[in-house]
Amino acid sequence: MSRSIWIGFDPREFAAYAVARNSIRRRMLRETPIKGVILSHLRVDGLYKRSTSVRDGLLWDDISDAPMATEFACSRFLVPHLAKRMPRQTQAERWALFMDCDMLVRGNIYDLFSACDPSKAVMVVKHNHNPTEAIKMDGQIQTRYARKNWSSVMAFNLEHPANDALTVDLVNTVPGRDLHRFCWLNDDDIGALDPGWNYLVGNSPQHPNPGIVHFTDGIPTMEGYEDCEFADEWRAELADCAR
């Protein structure tokens, strides 16, 4: 059994990345590689060639003609390619999990992997998230697109032939909104995870014990989100990072 975990990295959100990584490690019962999806490294390696610019202080994806709330808005879809480059440990099924950095992991990630259906190409929480606000975390524009937030936690089945269509060239040439709606897959290729594996603070219906808490509107260090749900747990995890 081969598993890897990939967290989106943005230098503006280093504390969030540290909390996500630390909270995963503290709750896993077996050693698993945890890697960052780092845009500058992907550009140096020639894997990420999308043209970006800065408009009114916001990072902009020129192909999509739309803002990017984070540096990993589109680079996340390179995770299957990156994971396949790692040493192969087994001939059995292989999965690679991507997650945004603004998350607190409260459960054992191997429980998520165990819930993955090997007949599916990707496993996600199938949110019905239609935000009404125009601005979210740190002054970023709240973009709207089909299947919003499905791609913030994605378990990729590296053995599924449908994912062969998710090439480096595709990631670098199509609008981000197409990638986020899983344009390379048929609907039947997308499996559903329990909603607790991507609980959207302030947006999801209540869940008795979410395994992953997603501060999609803003982490507790940002103004206006200091007292949001699970903020105290997030701050405790941040403090633990410094030990």
C-alpha positions as CSV (number, residue, x, y, z in Angstrom):
1,M,0.0,0.0,0.0
2,S,1.5,3.3,-1.1
3,R,0.2,6.7,0.1
4,S,1.4,10.3,0.0
5,I,0.1,13.6,1.2
6,W,0.5,17.0,-0.5
7,I,-0.3,20.4,1.0
8,G,-0.6,23.5,-1.0
9,F,2.0,26.0,0.0
10,D,1.8,29.8,-0.2
11,P,4.5,31.9,1.5
12,R,1.8,34.3,2.7
13,E,0.2,31.5,4.7
14,F,3.2,29.8,6.3
15,A,1.4,29.5,9.7
16,A,-1.5,27.8,8.1
17,Y,0.8,25.3,6.3
18,A,2.6,24.6,9.6
19,V,-0.7,23.8,11.3
20,A,-1.9,21.6,8.5
21,R,1.3,19.6,8.4
22,N,1.7,19.3,12.2
23,S,-1.9,18.3,12.7
24,I,-1.6,15.5,10.1
25,R,1.6,14.1,11.6
26,R,0.4,14.1,15.2
27,R,-2.6,11.9,14.3
28,M,-1.2,9.4,11.8
29,L,-0.5,5.9,13.0
30,R,2.1,5.2,10.3
31,E,4.8,7.1,8.6
32,T,3.7,8.7,5.4
33,P,5.4,11.3,3.1
34,I,4.1,14.8,3.5
35,K,5.1,17.2,0.7
36,G,4.4,20.8,-0.1
37,V,3.1,21.9,-3.5
38,I,5.5,24.9,-3.9
39,L,5.0,27.0,-7.0
40,S,8.6,28.3,-7.3
41,H,9.9,24.7,-7.2
42,L,7.5,23.6,-9.9
43,R,8.5,26.5,-12.1
44,V,12.2,25.7,-11.7
45,D,11.5,22.1,-12.6
46,G,9.6,23.2,-15.7
47,L,6.3,21.6,-14.6
48,Y,4.4,24.8,-14.1
49,K,4.4,27.2,-17.1
50,R,1.1,29.1,-16.6
51,S,1.4,32.8,-17.1
52,T,0.6,34.9,-14.0
53,S,0.6,38.6,-13.3
54,V,-0.3,41.0,-10.5
55,R,-3.4,43.2,-10.8
56,D,-4.4,45.7,-8.1
57,G,-2.2,43.7,-5.7
58,L,-3.8,40.4,-6.5
59,L,-2.1,37.4,-8.1
60,W,-3.8,36.8,-11.4
61,D,-3.9,33.7,-13.7
62,D,-3.7,35.0,-17.2
63,I,-5.1,31.9,-18.9
64,S,-8.2,32.0,-16.7
65,D,-8.3,35.8,-16.7
66,A,-9.2,35.5,-13.0
67,P,-7.6,36.0,-9.6
68,M,-5.8,33.3,-7.8
69,A,-6.5,33.3,-4.0
70,T,-3.3,31.2,-3.5
71,E,-0.2,30.2,-5.4
72,F,-1.5,26.6,-5.6
73,A,-4.8,27.4,-7.2
74,C,-3.9,25.5,-10.3
75,S,-0.6,23.7,-9.4
76,R,-2.6,21.3,-7.1
77,F,-3.6,19.4,-10.2
78,L,0.1,18.4,-10.7
79,V,-0.1,16.2,-7.6
80,P,-0.6,12.9,-9.5
81,H,2.4,13.6,-11.7
82,L,4.5,14.5,-8.6
83,A,3.4,11.5,-6.7
84,K,4.2,9.1,-9.5
85,R,7.8,10.4,-9.6
86,M,8.3,9.1,-6.0
87,P,9.9,5.7,-5.5
88,R,7.3,3.0,-6.0
89,Q,6.9,0.9,-2.8
90,T,4.4,-1.6,-4.0
91,Q,2.4,-2.9,-7.0
92,A,-0.9,-2.4,-5.0
93,E,-3.2,0.5,-5.4
94,R,-1.6,3.9,-4.9
95,W,-3.3,7.1,-3.6
96,A,-2.1,10.7,-3.3
97,L,-4.0,13.2,-1.2
98,F,-4.0,16.9,-1.9
99,M,-5.3,19.4,0.6
100,D,-5.3,23.2,1.0
101,C,-3.1,24.6,3.7
102,D,-5.9,26.4,5.6
103,M,-6.9,23.2,7.3
104,L,-6.8,21.6,10.7
105,V,-6.7,17.8,10.6
106,R,-8.5,16.3,13.6
107,G,-8.6,12.7,12.5
108,N,-6.2,10.0,11.2
109,I,-5.8,10.6,7.5
110,Y,-5.5,6.8,7.0
111,D,-9.2,6.6,7.8
112,L,-9.8,8.9,4.8
113,F,-7.6,6.7,2.6
114,S,-9.5,3.6,3.9
115,A,-12.7,5.2,2.7
116,C,-11.5,5.7,-0.9
117,D,-13.2,3.6,-3.6
118,P,-10.6,2.0,-5.9
119,S,-13.1,2.1,-8.7
120,K,-13.0,5.9,-8.7
121,A,-10.3,8.2,-10.1
122,V,-10.8,10.9,-7.5
123,M,-12.5,11.1,-4.1
124,V,-13.8,14.4,-2.8
125,V,-16.4,15.9,-0.5
126,K,-19.1,17.0,-2.9
127,H,-20.0,20.4,-1.5
128,N,-22.9,22.5,-2.6
129,H,-21.0,25.7,-1.8
130,N,-22.4,28.9,-3.3
131,P,-20.8,31.8,-1.4
132,T,-22.7,35.1,-1.4
133,E,-19.8,37.4,-0.2
134,A,-17.5,39.0,-2.7
135,I,-14.4,39.1,-0.5
136,K,-12.8,36.3,1.6
137,M,-9.6,35.7,3.5
138,D,-7.0,38.5,3.5
139,G,-8.9,40.6,1.1
140,Q,-9.0,37.9,-1.7
141,I,-11.8,38.0,-4.2
142,Q,-14.3,35.2,-3.6
143,T,-14.5,33.4,-7.0
144,R,-17.5,31.3,-8.0
145,Y,-17.2,28.2,-10.2
146,A,-18.8,24.8,-10.6
147,R,-18.1,22.3,-7.8
148,K,-16.5,25.0,-5.6
149,N,-14.3,23.6,-2.9
150,W,-14.5,20.0,-4.2
151,S,-10.8,20.4,-5.2
152,S,-9.6,21.6,-1.8
153,V,-9.3,18.0,-0.6
154,M,-8.7,15.5,-3.3
155,A,-7.6,11.9,-3.1
156,F,-6.2,10.9,-6.5
157,N,-6.2,7.2,-7.5
158,L,-2.8,7.0,-9.2
159,E,-3.7,3.6,-10.8
160,H,-7.0,4.8,-12.4
161,P,-6.6,5.2,-16.2
162,A,-8.9,8.2,-16.4
163,N,-6.3,10.2,-14.6
164,D,-3.9,9.7,-17.5
165,A,-5.7,12.6,-19.1
166,L,-4.6,14.9,-16.4
167,T,-1.3,15.7,-18.1
168,V,1.2,18.4,-17.3
169,D,0.2,20.0,-20.6
170,L,-3.5,20.1,-19.6
171,V,-2.7,21.7,-16.2
172,N,-0.7,24.4,-18.0
173,T,-3.2,25.2,-20.8
174,V,-6.8,25.1,-19.7
175,P,-8.6,27.7,-17.5
176,G,-8.5,27.0,-13.8
177,R,-12.3,26.7,-13.6
178,D,-12.2,23.7,-15.9
179,L,-9.6,22.0,-13.8
180,H,-11.6,22.7,-10.6
181,R,-14.7,21.1,-12.2
182,F,-12.6,17.9,-13.1
183,C,-12.8,18.4,-16.8
184,W,-10.7,15.3,-17.6
185,L,-13.2,13.0,-15.8
186,N,-16.7,11.7,-16.3
187,D,-19.0,12.3,-13.4
188,D,-19.0,8.6,-12.5
189,D,-15.2,8.7,-12.0
190,I,-15.6,11.1,-9.0
191,G,-16.3,9.4,-5.7
192,A,-17.8,11.0,-2.6
193,L,-16.2,11.2,0.8
194,D,-18.0,11.8,4.1
195,P,-18.6,15.6,4.6
196,G,-16.4,15.5,7.7
197,W,-13.3,15.1,5.6
198,N,-13.7,18.7,4.3
199,Y,-15.8,20.7,6.8
200,L,-16.1,24.3,5.7
201,V,-16.1,26.5,8.8
202,G,-19.1,28.8,8.6
203,N,-20.5,27.1,5.5
204,S,-21.0,23.4,6.0
205,P,-23.9,21.8,7.8
206,Q,-23.0,20.8,11.4
207,H,-21.0,17.6,11.7
208,P,-20.6,15.6,14.9
209,N,-16.8,15.2,14.6
210,P,-15.1,16.5,11.4
211,G,-11.8,14.9,10.5
212,I,-10.6,17.9,8.5
213,V,-11.7,21.5,9.4
214,H,-11.3,23.9,6.5
215,F,-11.0,27.6,7.3
216,T,-11.9,28.5,3.7
217,D,-13.0,32.1,4.6
218,G,-10.1,32.9,6.8
219,I,-7.8,31.3,9.4
220,P,-8.0,32.4,13.0
221,T,-5.1,34.8,12.8
222,M,-7.0,37.0,10.3
223,E,-9.1,39.9,11.4
224,G,-12.7,38.9,11.7
225,Y,-12.0,35.1,12.1
226,E,-10.4,35.1,15.6
227,D,-13.5,33.6,17.2
228,C,-14.7,31.3,14.4
229,E,-15.5,27.7,15.0
230,F,-12.5,25.5,15.9
231,A,-10.3,28.6,16.3
232,D,-9.0,27.6,19.7
233,E,-8.0,24.2,18.4
234,W,-6.2,25.8,15.5
235,R,-4.3,28.1,17.8
236,A,-3.3,25.2,20.1
237,E,-2.0,23.4,17.1
238,L,0.0,26.4,16.0
239,A,1.5,26.7,19.5
240,D,2.5,23.0,19.3
241,C,4.4,23.7,16.1
242,A,6.8,25.9,18.0
243,R,7.7,23.3,20.6
